[in-house]
Amino acid sequence: MRESLRRSLTFNGYSVDLAVDGVDALDRVGVQRPDALVLDVMMPRLDGLEVCRRLRSTGDDLPILVLTARDSVSERVAGLDAGADDYLPKPFALEELLARLRALLRRTAADSGVESSEAMRFADLSLDPVTREVARGERSISLTRTEFSLLEMLMANPRRVLTRSRILEEVWGYDFPTSGNALEVYIGYLRRKTEAENEPRLIHTVRGVGYVLRETPP
């Protein structure tokens, strides 16, 4: 699979450096930093999630896409918990992998281009686009790049219902209908983090439409 992905990504204009296992991946990142990292959960010596955890533990915000053989809730939560920016369950279409990589690289470029912007606040939830700090009251919340982008979009549109397609386009940048339920997973994980100490829910589902940030259910 590694060689097949390398050929496909190279054909689509990417310069690809292959690692034989998780340990090798960490070593290569240290020697020549890539623009993004694609990790398979099932890698020898050191699995993809542990590679992700080790990078994040050092404060490294390298964009990471995790490939997983199972599309279960526990697998997705484990990937997000490890600090992955996005996940893609197998089997997947090459077009979807390419779209997710493009979206991840676009978000990274947008992050690095932030110069100044006022901090956002809704109820007791606050987000600073410059320092990338998020808090619920006095409690600091650690978010991945994708989670931060999703929350930032919701906080920029308080009490406005945002459609699923609009969120996917602006946060993920998908240029085709995604086959997975990445948005639902990230909304769920964002809720867990913002409600970790039983705070009132602020991110609500509008069935059949999308999501809204408001104090009470719609």
Buried (B, 14 or more C-beta within 10 A) or exposed (E): EEEEBBEBBEEBEBEBEEBEBBBBBBEBBEEEEBEBBBBBBEBEEBBBBBBBBBBBEEEBBBBBBBBBEEBEEEBBBBBBBBBBBBBBBEEBEEEBBBBBBBBBBEBBEEBEEEEEEEEBEBBBBBBBBEEBBBBBEEEEBEBBBBBBBBBBBBBBBBEEBBEBBEBBEBBBBBEEEBEBEBBEBBBBBBBEBBBEEEBEEBBBBBEEEBBBBBEEEE
